[in-house]
Amino acid sequence: MLSPIPHVSIVRKIHRSKEDELAHECAYNIVNAFPTTILDKLNQLRHDIPLDHSRPTCPRRYFTELPSVEAEQDEGEQPTTHIQQYRINDPWVGKSIDLALQTWGLGHLKSLPKFRFLEYGEGGHMIQHQDGFSVHPTHGTTSVATMLIYLSTCHEGGQTAIYQTPKKRIKKKKKRLTKQQRKDGKTNATQVMEQPETKVAKEVPQLVEAVPAILNSALIFPHPWLHAGLPVVAKHPKICLRVDLCLAVEQCGQVDTQGYLKVKDFIKKEEVDVVGVPHTCTQVHT
């Protein structure tokens, strides 16, 4: 009797810059992320959940695996009845995602029990933005990363674009002296003001990579990373499951004053080239 072929995922790191690479800060793009049985169950679940058209960006389907209706709203989310009404008693979605994270060598990350399907039609897109964080309703840890699980393939358009966060440049502007100031013997602006006037200029964000939406692939990136959803082309809808990830309780470090867990804690310090676990062989390319 032949042994079943093990499920194989390929994990690729995405760095915005050399500085990110040196600091071990990166995103992850996973191909062939889940077994087919999990994808089939996700699609069946998606069709069972009512479609919410209240958000201007795209229709969504909310659900939670919390045992009660105590699901708190994510920061920036508008209240919706679906996130309270549709609950799964068996938390198989979170368990499947957490198991996959372990097989990818990312076991220090865990999924929050609140999810939403995003469905972009023709022309659907999301402008450049940074994601807000969520708080785990049970142990109070703060989410640090976004995970997108793609449930359709966009042969054209629909990519998730990752940008280098632009740096603010401060230009010093000299202040001209008035006639009276010149009569009083002033020779330059620094004598009449403590600091010269400044003007803040923002650089144009530079595209790092446009990750295509491919069925059964996933993208994980830190919340503060600037990103956008590029316009979807007709006949190629973009459907994905949005998941917030937090650090496992035993991995949690200190929380900064804004409630974000430090992004450097999101990445493991040790570098892994090949990770092999039972039933899975995951290759990590740097």
C-alpha positions as CSV (number, residue, x, y, z in Angstrom):
1,M,0.0,0.0,0.0
2,L,1.4,3.4,-1.0
3,S,1.9,6.0,1.6
4,P,-0.1,9.3,1.1
5,I,1.9,12.1,-0.5
6,P,2.8,14.6,2.2
7,H,1.5,18.1,1.9
8,V,4.3,20.5,0.9
9,S,4.3,24.3,1.5
10,I,6.9,26.7,0.2
11,V,7.6,29.7,2.4
12,R,9.4,32.8,1.0
13,K,10.5,35.8,2.9
14,I,10.0,39.4,1.7
15,H,12.2,42.2,2.9
16,R,11.5,45.8,2.3
17,S,15.2,46.8,2.6
18,K,18.6,45.6,3.6
19,E,18.0,47.1,7.0
20,D,14.9,45.0,7.4
21,E,16.9,41.9,6.5
22,L,19.6,42.7,9.1
23,A,16.9,43.3,11.7
24,H,15.1,40.0,10.8
25,E,12.0,41.9,9.9
26,C,10.1,40.5,7.0
27,A,6.8,39.3,5.5
28,Y,6.1,35.7,4.5
29,N,4.5,34.5,1.2
30,I,3.4,30.9,1.4
31,V,2.5,28.8,-1.7
32,N,0.3,25.7,-1.4
33,A,-0.5,26.8,2.1
34,F,-3.2,24.3,3.2
35,P,-4.5,20.9,2.3
36,T,-7.4,20.8,-0.2
37,T,-9.8,19.6,2.5
38,I,-9.3,22.8,4.5
39,L,-9.9,25.0,1.4
40,D,-13.1,23.1,0.7
41,K,-14.3,23.6,4.3
42,L,-13.4,27.3,4.2
43,N,-15.4,27.8,0.9
44,Q,-18.4,26.0,2.4
45,L,-18.2,28.1,5.5
46,R,-18.0,31.3,3.4
47,H,-21.2,30.5,1.6
48,D,-23.0,29.8,4.9
49,I,-22.3,33.3,6.2
50,P,-24.4,36.4,5.3
51,L,-22.6,39.0,3.1
52,D,-22.2,42.4,4.7
53,H,-22.2,45.4,2.3
54,S,-21.8,48.0,5.0
55,R,-18.1,48.7,4.4
56,P,-17.2,51.0,1.4
57,T,-14.1,49.0,0.3
58,C,-15.6,45.6,-0.3
59,P,-18.3,43.2,0.9
60,R,-17.3,41.0,3.9
61,R,-18.5,37.9,5.8
62,Y,-17.7,38.1,9.5
63,F,-17.5,35.1,11.9
64,T,-16.0,34.3,15.2
65,E,-15.0,31.1,17.1
66,L,-15.6,32.7,20.5
67,P,-17.9,30.7,22.8
68,S,-20.1,33.7,23.4
69,V,-21.1,37.0,21.9
70,E,-18.4,38.9,23.7
71,A,-16.5,39.5,20.4
72,E,-15.1,43.0,20.6
73,Q,-14.9,45.1,17.5
74,D,-11.5,45.6,15.8
75,E,-10.1,49.1,15.9
76,G,-11.6,51.0,13.0
77,E,-14.3,48.5,12.3
78,Q,-17.9,49.6,12.1
79,P,-20.4,47.6,14.3
80,T,-22.0,44.7,12.5
81,T,-24.6,42.1,13.6
82,H,-22.9,39.3,11.6
83,I,-19.8,39.3,13.8
84,Q,-22.1,38.5,16.7
85,Q,-24.6,36.3,15.1
86,Y,-22.4,33.9,13.2
87,R,-20.3,31.8,15.5
88,I,-18.6,28.4,15.1
89,N,-18.8,26.1,18.0
90,D,-15.9,24.0,16.8
91,P,-12.9,26.3,16.4
92,W,-11.5,24.3,13.5
93,V,-10.5,27.4,11.5
94,G,-8.1,28.8,14.2
95,K,-6.7,25.3,14.9
96,S,-6.0,24.7,11.2
97,I,-4.3,28.1,10.9
98,D,-2.2,27.6,14.1
99,L,-1.1,24.1,12.9
100,A,-0.1,25.6,9.5
101,L,1.9,28.3,11.3
102,Q,3.8,25.6,13.2
103,T,4.6,23.7,10.0
104,W,5.9,26.9,8.4
105,G,8.3,27.5,11.3
106,L,6.1,30.3,12.6
107,G,4.8,28.6,15.7
108,H,5.4,31.7,17.8
109,L,2.3,33.3,16.1
110,K,-1.3,32.4,16.9
111,S,-4.6,33.4,15.2
112,L,-7.2,35.5,17.0
113,P,-10.7,33.9,17.0
114,K,-12.3,36.6,14.9
115,F,-12.2,36.4,11.1
116,R,-13.6,38.0,8.0
117,F,-13.9,37.0,4.4
118,L,-13.1,39.8,1.9
119,E,-14.7,39.7,-1.5
120,Y,-13.5,42.2,-4.2
121,G,-15.4,42.4,-7.5
122,E,-14.4,44.2,-10.7
123,G,-12.5,47.4,-9.9
124,G,-12.4,46.6,-6.1
125,H,-9.3,47.8,-4.4
126,M,-7.8,49.1,-1.2
127,I,-5.8,52.3,-1.0
128,Q,-2.4,52.5,0.7
129,H,-2.8,52.0,4.4
130,Q,-1.4,50.4,7.6
131,D,-3.5,47.9,9.6
132,G,-4.7,48.6,13.1
133,F,-4.3,46.1,15.9
134,S,-6.8,43.8,17.7
135,V,-6.8,42.5,21.2
136,H,-7.2,38.9,22.0
137,P,-10.5,38.6,24.0
138,T,-9.2,35.8,26.2
139,H,-5.7,36.7,27.3
140,G,-5.5,40.3,26.2
141,T,-2.4,40.1,23.9
142,T,-2.2,42.5,21.0
143,S,-2.1,41.4,17.4
144,V,1.1,42.1,15.5
145,A,0.5,40.9,12.0
146,T,-2.0,40.5,9.2
147,M,-2.6,37.2,7.4
148,L,-4.4,36.9,4.1
149,I,-5.4,33.5,2.8
150,Y,-6.3,33.7,-0.9
151,L,-9.3,31.6,-1.9
152,S,-9.3,32.6,-5.6
153,T,-6.8,33.3,-8.3
154,C,-6.6,36.7,-10.0
155,H,-4.9,36.1,-13.3
156,E,-4.7,39.9,-13.8
157,G,-4.8,42.6,-11.1
158,G,-5.8,42.1,-7.5
159,Q,-2.2,41.9,-6.1
160,T,-1.4,43.0,-2.6
161,A,1.2,45.6,-3.0
162,I,3.9,46.1,-0.3
163,Y,5.6,49.5,-0.1
164,Q,8.6,50.9,1.7
165,T,7.2,53.2,4.3
166,P,8.3,56.7,3.3
167,K,10.5,58.7,5.6
168,K,9.7,62.3,6.5
169,R,12.3,64.8,5.4
170,I,12.6,68.1,7.2
171,K,13.7,71.0,5.2
172,K,15.1,74.0,7.0
173,K,13.8,77.3,5.7
174,K,15.7,80.5,6.3
175,K,13.7,83.4,7.7
176,R,14.3,86.8,6.0
177,L,15.1,89.7,8.2
178,T,12.9,92.7,8.3
179,K,14.2,96.2,7.7
180,Q,13.9,97.0,11.4
181,Q,15.9,93.9,12.3
182,R,18.7,94.9,10.0
183,K,18.7,98.4,11.4
184,D,19.1,96.8,14.9
185,G,22.2,95.1,13.7
186,K,20.8,91.6,13.2
187,T,22.8,89.7,10.6
188,N,21.0,86.3,10.3
189,A,17.7,84.6,11.2
190,T,19.2,82.5,14.0
191,Q,19.6,85.8,16.0
192,V,15.9,86.5,15.9
193,M,14.5,83.1,16.5
194,E,15.5,80.0,18.4
195,Q,15.0,77.6,15.5
196,P,14.5,78.3,11.8
197,E,11.2,77.4,10.2
198,T,10.9,73.8,9.0
199,K,8.8,72.2,6.3
200,V,8.0,68.5,6.4
201,A,8.1,66.8,3.1
202,K,7.0,63.1,2.6
203,E,8.7,60.9,0.1
204,V,6.6,58.9,-2.4
205,P,6.2,55.3,-1.2
206,Q,8.4,52.9,-3.2
207,L,6.8,49.6,-4.3
208,V,8.7,46.7,-2.9
209,E,6.6,43.9,-4.4
210,A,3.1,43.2,-5.7
211,V,2.2,39.8,-4.4
212,P,-0.3,38.0,-6.7
213,A,-3.6,36.6,-5.4
214,I,-3.2,32.9,-6.1
215,L,-5.6,30.2,-4.8
216,N,-4.2,28.5,-1.7
217,S,-1.4,30.9,-1.1
218,A,-1.1,33.2,2.0
219,L,0.6,36.4,2.9
220,I,1.7,37.4,6.4
221,F,3.1,40.9,7.2
222,P,3.5,43.1,10.3
223,H,0.6,45.5,10.9
224,P,2.7,48.7,10.5
225,W,3.8,47.8,6.9
226,L,2.4,50.1,4.3
227,H,0.4,48.1,1.7
228,A,-2.5,48.3,-0.7
229,G,-4.9,46.1,-2.7
230,L,-4.5,46.8,-6.4
231,P,-7.7,47.0,-8.6
232,V,-9.3,43.7,-9.5
233,V,-9.9,43.0,-13.2
234,A,-13.2,41.7,-14.5
235,K,-13.9,38.0,-14.4
236,H,-11.1,37.5,-11.8
237,P,-12.7,38.2,-8.4
238,K,-10.5,38.4,-5.4
239,I,-11.6,36.4,-2.3
240,C,-9.5,36.0,0.8
241,L,-9.8,35.3,4.5
242,R,-8.3,38.0,6.7
243,V,-6.8,36.8,10.0
244,D,-5.1,38.8,12.8
245,L,-2.1,37.1,14.4
246,C,-0.7,37.7,17.8
247,L,2.3,36.2,19.6
248,A,1.8,33.0,21.5
249,V,1.3,33.8,25.2
250,E,4.6,32.2,26.1
251,Q,6.3,34.4,23.5
252,C,4.9,37.7,24.5
253,G,7.4,40.5,25.3
254,Q,6.7,44.0,26.5
255,V,4.0,46.1,25.0
256,D,4.9,49.6,23.9
257,T,2.9,52.7,24.9
258,Q,0.6,52.5,21.9
259,G,-0.4,48.9,22.6
260,Y,1.6,47.4,19.8
261,L,3.9,44.5,20.5
262,K,7.3,45.4,19.2
263,V,7.6,44.4,15.5
264,K,11.0,42.9,16.2
265,D,9.3,40.3,18.5
266,F,7.2,39.2,15.5
267,I,10.2,37.6,13.8
268,K,12.2,34.8,15.3
269,K,15.8,35.7,15.9
270,E,17.2,32.4,14.6
271,E,17.3,32.0,10.8
272,V,15.8,28.7,9.4
273,D,16.8,27.3,6.0
274,V,14.7,24.1,5.9
275,V,12.0,23.1,8.3
276,G,10.8,19.5,8.3
277,V,7.9,18.3,10.5
278,P,5.6,15.2,10.3
279,H,3.4,15.2,7.2
280,T,4.9,18.5,6.0
281,C,8.2,19.7,4.4
282,T,8.5,23.5,4.4
283,Q,11.2,25.2,2.5
284,V,12.2,28.7,3.6
285,H,14.0,30.9,1.1
286,T,15.8,34.0,2.3
